[in-house]
Amino acid sequence: MTGTLLTTTDGAKDALIRQVTGAVRWVDCVQALIAGGPTHFIEVGPGKVLCGLLKQIDVTQKSLNVEDGASLEATLAALL
């Protein structure tokens, strides 16, 4: 059903079940992002879980975290 507009209750229910129970392809997604050549990854929100997972996949990647005003300022300064 990828890319299909859901128009029925049964279709929506099936899609939600597959979303919740399906495998997360995090490593594949991150590797695809890395292949695109970004210079930095920025995690927005409390904590640094995704930055940590990124480092487990590729320690050479640069990641920053924004969770408050101070970390936003630090991230902006690091990007300039």
Secondary structure, DSSP 8 states (H G I E B T S, - for coil): -TT----SHHHHHHHHHHHHHS---HHHHHHHHHHT--S-EEEESSS-HHHHHHHHH-TT--EEEESSHHHHHHHHHHH-
